[in-house]
């Protein structure tokens, strides 16, 4: 026990690095770390992971390590991100020009959108994007068959175009064929498809240009789902309208609501997140609540029953970000069936829902997770200052049976300790690569210590069933 404490005292723990935000598309995921690195995993048939290839990845893999990223979002099968210099990048499917590159060519690695370096916000819908610049102007591109890009002509937009020039915008959200935004005065706007009153207009008439929903001046946030909408007011209430077949509006019914209606009586909401057909909200106490479609366990409530009113997600505290999957509309159904979640200063990502293409990042494919599990993408580097440049890779992590490792140079030995300091494994090394059998080790968190002649490298390892 004493030896274990001395070891910890002699190393530098990278606790300042944590996961900062998460994004969920159709069968794939992205996540941003506080060190400005961007990671992706899941299905990759159209290059939506941004890794330079189209192979599936069931664990987080870094996207273009030469770029420092500050923001990102994903659509159904594409992604976009803003770099530290304010430039805008995109990759993935591009059949409707949703990458903003002036063409319809799909790309498997990040491509720079134009030459501007003043982008500040990005939001991706199913097949279109919206973005804000430093001057609070709003720009759109991609699918415009129903007016989602806010351009009067019903044809797709292949490069960013400004929405209502001269208007300053606070925030915006791109949904499934429609868009929402709040201007600098707190007024609420919507445009695009309106087949289920997702624009807040009971006439069901689509709008190819921004239409004013409310000029009350007290709107502060919006979130556009697939055929439904959410918005938050300055009094911390949330409102919803549009399609409601899965209870995603949170009003206790499955009835379409044609204009903004307040959800419940809570006045302490701080953030809202809409997916393809389900919704989450975070309250001031850090609790997270979910409602809507749940057939794959994506609400994390331990069952597969849809919820028509907000329900508390047990076991999740101090939540700061949620990413319900955007989903893809195909064959009359919307496919968006997994969720990512972050708690404050998260060292790992919490996941629930379907994993049949590795979109949960757990190191395997297949099966559903019905309660949130927080073990994906563990930030496990614990480094000795003497070996700050030492490269040690341990995988898979979490591990089920065999733990592999790879080092730049041969270590003297490899030890596994439990969190009480007890030695579990002691392996004499003969090479820079190797395998350790974890199959008979109980579930839990362990410390892997690699000893070198001039110090040590320590990493955290999670053992699963």
N, C-alpha and C positions, 0 to 999 in steps of 0.2 A: 504493500500500500504506500509506504513512504517513497519507494523508488518511483512509483507512478506519479506521485505529486511532484517530485523533482523533475521528472521528464517534462511535465506540462509547464513548469515554471521556466524551463530552459528553451522553450520554443515560442515562435511568434504565431498566434492564432489569427486567421484572416476573418475575424468576426465582423469587420466593417463592410465586407462584401455580402450582399444579400440580393434576392430576387426583387425586382422593382415593379414589374407589370407583366401581365399575361394576356394572350390573345388566342382565340379558338376559331378556326375555320371549319370547313367540312372535312372531317377525318384527319386534320392536321393541327398543329399548335405552334405558337411562337412565345418566347418569353425574353424579357429584357432584364439584365442584371445591373446593379448599382455601379459596376465598373465599366458600364457602357458597352458591354458585349451583348450580342443578340443570338439567340439559340432557337432551334426548330426541331420538330420530330413529327412522325406520323406518315400518312400517305403522301406520295411525291410524284405521281404519274405525270403531272404537268409542270414539274420544277418548282412547286409552291414552297418548298423548304428553303430554296435559295442557296443550295449547297454545291451547285455546279454540276449536278447529275439528277437522275430521276429515280433513284433507288429509295425504297422505304427505309426509314430510320425509326426504331422503337425506343431510342433514348435521345436525350438532347444532344445536338451537334451544333457547333458554333458557325454562324454565318459571317463570312468575310472578316476575319480577325484584324485586318488592316484598317477597318473603319470603326470609329467610335460612334455609337448610336444613341439617340436621346428619346426617340418616340417611334411607335410602329402601330400597325393595325393589319387585320386580315379580312379578306372577303370570303366568298365561298371557296374559291380555288386560286386566289392570288394574294399577294401581300405588298405592303408599301411601308417605307420607314424613312425617318428623317435623321440625317447624320449630324454630328456635332458642329459642323460648319454651316448648318442650315440648308444643306442640299437635300433633295428629295430623290428616293430610289424606289424601284419596284421590280417585281418578278412574279412568275407563275403564268396562269392562263390569261390570254389576252384577246379572245375572240371578239369582244366588243370594245376594244381599246381601253380597257380598264387599267392598263399599266401607264397610260398617259404618254407613251413614247412615240406617238404619231403613226403607229402601225398596228397590226393585229398578230404579230409574231410573239409566241410564248418564249420565255427565258427562264433558265434554271439557276441563274445567279443574278445578284442585284445589278440593275441598270439605272444610270442616272437620268432623271427626268428633267430635261432642259438644262439651263445654266444658272437659274436663280438660286440664291443662297439665303433666302429670308423666310423659309417655311417654318411654322411653329406648331401646327396641329395637323394630324392626318386621321381620317376616318374612312373605312372601307365598307361598302355595302356588298351585296351579293355579287354584282357585276359593275359597280361604279364606285367612284371615290370623290370625297370632298376634302379640301385642305385649306387652312388659314395661313396667312402671311403675317409678318410683323406689323404691317399697317392695318391689320384687322380686316383685310379684304378676304373674300371667300371665293374659292375656285373649284371647278368640277370637271370630270371627264368620265368616259365610259358609256355604259348603256343609257340610251335616252329614248327608247321606244315608247315609254309612258311618261317621259318628262323628268326622270330621276336626276338627270344632270342639270336640269333647270334651264335648258335651251329651248327656244320656241319651236325650232324645227325638229320633228320626231325622227331624228337620225343620230346614230352613235357619235360620240365626241372623242377624238383620238389624242388630243393634247389639252392641257388645262386651259379653261376659259373662265373669266370672272363672272360671278353671279351678282346681279344688280350693282354695277359699278357705282362707287360713291357711298355705298352703305358699309357701315362698320359692324362687324359681327362679333359676338361674345363666344359662341360655340356652335357646333353643328354635328349632325349624326346621319350617316348614310345607311339606309335599311335595304329591304328587299324591294327594289323598284320604286322607292320613294325616299324623300329626304326631309329632315327637320333642322331648324336652326333658330337661335335666339340672337336678336340684334343687340347693339350696345345699350339700347333703352329698355331692355327686358321684355321686348315683344316677341311673340311666338309665330314662326312661319313654317309652311310646309309646301311641298310640291312633288309631282310625280303621280304614280298610280293611286287611285282612290276607290277601287272596287269594293272595299269593305269599310269605307269611311276612315281609312288610316290618315287622311289629311285633316280629319276633324270637320269635314264638310258632308252633311247628310245627303246631299244631292248625288253623291257617288261620281261626280265629274272629275276627271283627272285634270291636273294643271301642269303645263309645261314651263311655267315660271313661278317664282315664289308667291304664295298666297298668304295673306295675313290671317292667322287663326285667332289670335288674341292680342289686343293692344293694352292689356292691363298693366304692363310694365313691371311685373313681379316674377317673370320666368327666369330661371338661372341655369337649367340643364335640360338636355334632351337625350333620348335613346330610341332609335328606330329599329324595330324588329322586322319580321317578315309579315307584312300586311297588318301590323299594329304599331302603336306609338306610345311612348311614355315621356313625361316631362315633370320637372320639379320646380316648385315655386320657392320664393325667398323665405316663406314661413316653414320650410322643410316638410311640406306635404308633397305627395306624388300623385300624378294624374295619368289616366290611360284611356285609350280609345282605339277602335278598329276591330279587326277580326279577333274572335275569342273562343274558337272551337275547342281549345285545350285549356281554357281558364287562364290564359296568359295575361289577361287584363287585371286579374286579382280582385274581382268584385263578387265572387261567390257564385257566379253563373257561367254559362257557356254562350251567352247572348252577345251579339255584336253591339258595341256602343258607338254611337255616331258623332259624339263630340266629347271633349275632355271631361272626365269624371274622376273625382277624388277617390283614392284607394284607402279605405279604412279611416281610422281616427288618429293615427300616429302623426305627430308634428316634430319628429326628430330624425327624419331620413337625411342621409348625407351624400348618398350616391346610388344611382340606378344603372342596371345592366340588362339589356334585352338581347335574347338570342333568337334563333329561328322561330321558336314557338314556346319559349319559357323565359322567365324573368327572375332576377335577384335584386334585392335592395339591402344596403348597409345602413344601420342606425347609429346614432351618436355613441352608443355604448360598445360599438365594435361587433355587435351581433349581426348575423346575416340571415336573411329571410328569402325563401324561394316559392315560386308558384308557376303552374302551367304544365306543359308536356313532361312526362316522366317515365315513359315506357322502357327506358334503358337505365334507369336509376340516376339520370343526370342531375336531378335536384339534390342528390346526396341525403335523402331522407330515410334510407334503409329499405325502401319498397319501390314499386313501379306504378303507383297510383298517382294520377294527375291531381294537382291541387288547384282549386279555383280561388283560393284566398291565400295570402301570405302565411307561411308556416316557418317557424324557427328551425334553422339547420343546427341540430345539436352537435356539440363537440367542436364547433368552430367559433373561436373567440378572437377579438382584436383583428378582424378581417379588414383589409385595406383595398383589395381588388378582386374582382370576379370576372371570368370570361366564359359566358355561355356560348356554345357554338353558333356561328352565323347560319350555317346550313345552306343547302342547295335544293332548289325546287326542281323535282324530276318525277315524271309519271304521276302527277297529282299529289305527291307527298313532299314534305320538307325534311331533308336529312341533316339534322344538327343535333347530335346525341351525346356530347360529352362536355364536361365543364372543368375549368381550371380555377384555382382560388389561391390567394396569398394572404398570409397573416403578417403582422408588423415585423419588419426586419427578418423576413423569412429566409431560412437556410435551405428550404426545400419547397416544392410546389405541391399543393393539395389537389387531388384529382378524383373525379367520379364520372360514371357513365360507361359508355361503350368503348372498347379498346380493340376492335377487330382489325384495325390497320395500324396499331401501335400509337394511336393519337394521344394516349394517356402518358406515354413515355416511361412505362414501367419496366422496359427491357424485354417485353414479350408481346404477343398479339393474341386476340381472342378473349372472350369473357367480358363480364360487366362488373363494375365496382359500384355498390349501392350506398355506401357511406364514404365520405371523403377520407382518402388516405394521403398522408403528407410525407411522401418519401421520394418524390421524383426530383431529379436534378440537384441532389444534395451538394451544397457548396462545402466540400470536405477537405480543402487544403489546410493543413496546419504545418507550417514550415519552420525549420530551423534557420536562423539568420545566416549561418555559415553556408547553407545550401539553398539560398533563395532562388538560384538559377537552375537548381536540379529539377529535371523532368521525370516525374514518376506517374505512370498511368495505371489505375486500378479499375477493372471492369469485370462483369457488370456490377453496378452499384445502384440499387440494392442487388444482393446476390442470393441465389437460391441454393445452388450446389457448388459449382466450381468458381473460385475467384482467380482471375488472371491478373498479372502485373507485367509492366514493361518499364525498364529504367534506362537512362542514358549510359550508366556504367554499373558494373556489378556491385551489389550491396554485400555487406558481410553477413547479414542475417535478416530474417523477416519474422516479426513477432505479432501475435494477435492477443490483445488484452480486452477484458470486458470493462464496463464503465466503473467497476469497483477496483480496478487495477490488477485483477487476477490474470495470470498468464494462461491463455487458452491454447495457443499454438506457438511453437518455436521451430522455425525451419532454417536449416543451414543452406546458404545459397551457393550455387555453382554456375549461375548464368545471369544475364541481364533480363531474362524473361522467365516466367514460371507460372505454376498453377497451385492453388491451395484448396483442399477439399473442405467445404463449409457445410456439407450435407447433414452432418450429425450435430451441428452447432445450433442451439435454440434461437428462436427469433429474438431480435433486439439490436441495439447499437453497440458497435465494437470499435476499438482503436487498433489500426494497423500501423506498426512502427518498422521502418526500414532503416537499418543501421549502416552507416558508411564510415570510412576511416576518419573522416573529419567532421562527423556530426550525424544527424538523423533527419528523416522526413516522416511525419505522422499524418495519417489520413483517417477520416471517419468512414466506417463501413456499416451498412444496414443489412441485416440478415432477415429475409422474409421466409414464408412457408415454402 
